[in-house]
Amino acid sequence: MSTFESSPKRRRVTRSPSPNNYYDLDEPYEPYVPVAQRRQARLAKLSSLGAATDKEKAQREQQEADEREDEEREEERRKEKARRERTLLMEAQEVHTRKAAEDAQKTDVERAEEKDAEILAAIAARRKLASDLELAKGIQYTDPLKTSWRPPKYIRDRSAEENRRIRDKYHIIVEGDDIAAPIEHFTDMKIPEPLLKFLKSKRIFMPTPIQLQGLPVALSGRDMIGIAFTGSGKTLAFCLPLIMLACEEDAKLPLIKGEGPVGVVLCPSRELASQTYENILQWTEALSREGTYPRLNTLLCIGGISMSDQSHVLNNGLHIVVATPGRLIDMLEKKRFTFNNCKYVCMDEADRMIDLGFEDDVRTIMSFLRRQRQTLLFSATMPRKIQDFAQQSLTKPVLVNVGRAGAANLDVLQVVEYVKQEAKMVYLLECLQKTAPPVIVFSDNKNEVDDIQEYLLLKGVEAVAIHGSKSAYAQEERQYAIKAFKSGAKDVMVASGVASKGLDFNDIQHVIIFSMPKEIEDYVHQIGRTGRSGKTGIATTFVNMNTPEQTLLDLKYLLMEAGQKVPPFLLTIDDPRAAQGGSLKGCPVCGGLGHSISNCPKLEDTQRRQMASHRSNVDTGGY
Ligand SMILES: Nc1ncnc2c1ncn2[C@@H]1O[C@H](COP(=O)(O)OP(=O)(O)OP(=O)(O)O)[C@@H](O)[C@H]1O
């Protein structure tokens, strides 16, 4: 039997204790309470219960009232939100309708200008060129570097008006504050005597316009953007100040192994770097020849050559480095030398360096710099957009501009001929008869370069070819071709534009542009291989149905600007912007005069390259 069965019986006993059962000792004792007392207690309990119920009721009512109020407030909020949303929607609709109405009223020109402004704004948002450390720490140099160089007193005493007259005489345009006075004679520039003698031996007697203004600016330590036409002596304008700076540093405290360089010259191609290196070697050798000035060490740092061949340079103090970006980064990463004391950074063909292709490399190179430096950017072509971008990255820069940036050299006679595609090769032979050698033939297509050379060789013409192929074999071939052509052993050099930019060959008589480059800047550089250092030359360009109309328009305006004969078929090409009554100012991206920024072939090219590099980065997991 379970205990559950017995318990009710026991509880019953407890609840109604019977007088007969009070002997049950299991039950707790419960004292007797008289009935009157019990009634009173019940009454008291009942009255207290009543009071509690009233309180609860009041509380409940209060709670209900609160809830009602909350609901009302929430409802009000919902209504207000709906009202606001309706207003915003209406406003947006109104704006949209207004804009559509305005757009409908806008002319094509206004719409095109707006589009151009949007593209320019996007370009202007580029991060400035500075080292990562400087960008991260927000370091900004406000004052130019100080140098000990001073012009003679009579030049320092010249009035601003006199300086302006000299600049006008040489068509020099300057922008910036406290610009050094132009100096018309090398002897007044405090150039070391052995260098002056050497310049004379090279028949360099008087500074060219870019030199007479650029050299004083650079020697006084200022950041600079130097723009002057092809063949106008820019190389000397940026190399001489570096040589003089290195010389001064070494005289103060000679550099020993592991120290230096004092400065670097960056070039966009190996050939151009080699040429600049050769120039610097000649000048530094001339400088130390008489024993009065120190021997300066220069390193050529380009792809495709063995660096161990120059170990003797690295085993001494290093003064100057001439480099292409890729190999330079490689050497800096391997710590073969550092930029801890680099004070002078110059970029030749600077628009190419900080624009297409090299921008990231230049940023990487900048990140190795540890101190304030003097930065110089030089080119024959420097579209406004690149000038603006460059200005932001320099410290109180001075702009020295001889002629319009991107204008053709006036010493080149430009002839443009309509030649059908299939007739080009035969006509080329005819064209070669126009002048005596040496002649350069340009084509932007690598295969075409080879085809032309082969054809010329078949016809008995002594021709060599260079193009931008990166293999070591191609590099050797290029060096051989350049040497053979420079020495006069070969009469004709067939070249792709990339491989020949900035190259200074002696007395080129004639440049033949077999296929017109899409970008007018390339054309300006290509025809600029002739008509150098004051001599005259001819450039013949073949165009036909395959030449884009916009390129032809750029060409037409360039010929007009240079006062050259414009062939009738070019004259018939109308500028769509003129028909719409739009502005005819040059494209700020490439400097072309025949199109606006939204039709710029260079911009298209940049975007295509960026997309391709993005794709290849993604494909190779390069991010
Ligand atoms: N003051 C001068 N007088 C005469 N010739 C000079 C002078 N300065 C430089 N030259 C010569 O002019 C030629 C062209 O110079 P350089 O190669 O520096 O031109 P550039 O302006 O850099 O041309 P590009 O834009 O095509 O690179 C060189 O052979 C150089 O020796």
PDBQT file of the ligand as one rigid body, heavy atoms in Angstrom, charges set to zero:
ROOT
HETATM    1  N1  LIG A 701      73.347  74.560 -76.100  1.00  0.00    +0.000 N 
HETATM    2  C1  LIG A 701      73.462  73.720 -77.101  1.00  0.00    +0.000 A 
HETATM    3  N2  LIG A 701      73.954  74.123 -78.296  1.00  0.00    +0.000 NA
HETATM    4  C2  LIG A 701      74.041  73.251 -79.312  1.00  0.00    +0.000 A 
HETATM    5  N3  LIG A 701      73.714  71.951 -79.233  1.00  0.00    +0.000 NA
HETATM    6  C3  LIG A 701      73.243  71.504 -78.077  1.00  0.00    +0.000 A 
HETATM    7  C4  LIG A 701      73.096  72.352 -76.945  1.00  0.00    +0.000 A 
HETATM    8  N4  LIG A 701      72.634  71.635 -75.926  1.00  0.00    +0.000 NA
HETATM    9  C5  LIG A 701      72.472  70.374 -76.377  1.00  0.00    +0.000 A 
HETATM   10  N5  LIG A 701      72.846  70.282 -77.660  1.00  0.00    +0.000 N 
HETATM   11  C6  LIG A 701      72.797  69.096 -78.513  1.00  0.00    +0.000 C 
HETATM   12  O1  LIG A 701      71.458  68.976 -79.010  1.00  0.00    +0.000 OA
HETATM   13  C7  LIG A 701      71.135  67.616 -79.236  1.00  0.00    +0.000 C 
HETATM   14  C8  LIG A 701      69.747  67.322 -78.658  1.00  0.00    +0.000 C 
HETATM   15  O2  LIG A 701      69.768  67.424 -77.263  1.00  0.00    +0.000 OA
HETATM   16  P1  LIG A 701      68.868  66.531 -76.324  1.00  0.00    +0.000 P 
HETATM   17  O3  LIG A 701      68.972  65.104 -76.700  1.00  0.00    +0.000 OA
HETATM   18  O4  LIG A 701      69.159  66.906 -74.951  1.00  0.00    +0.000 OA
HETATM   19  O5  LIG A 701      67.417  67.042 -76.772  1.00  0.00    +0.000 OA
HETATM   20  P2  LIG A 701      66.038  66.871 -76.015  1.00  0.00    +0.000 P 
HETATM   21  O6  LIG A 701      65.484  68.215 -75.822  1.00  0.00    +0.000 OA
HETATM   22  O7  LIG A 701      66.223  66.015 -74.832  1.00  0.00    +0.000 OA
HETATM   23  O8  LIG A 701      65.199  66.124 -77.138  1.00  0.00    +0.000 OA
HETATM   24  P3  LIG A 701      64.049  64.998 -76.979  1.00  0.00    +0.000 P 
HETATM   25  O9  LIG A 701      62.830  65.692 -76.483  1.00  0.00    +0.000 OA
HETATM   26  O10 LIG A 701      63.887  64.516 -78.356  1.00  0.00    +0.000 OA
HETATM   27  O11 LIG A 701      64.568  63.978 -76.054  1.00  0.00    +0.000 OA
HETATM   28  C9  LIG A 701      72.222  66.814 -78.587  1.00  0.00    +0.000 C 
HETATM   29  O12 LIG A 701      73.018  66.249 -79.576  1.00  0.00    +0.000 OA
HETATM   30  C10 LIG A 701      73.017  67.803 -77.768  1.00  0.00    +0.000 C 
HETATM   31  O13 LIG A 701      74.374  67.500 -77.708  1.00  0.00    +0.000 OA
ENDROOT
TORSDOF 0
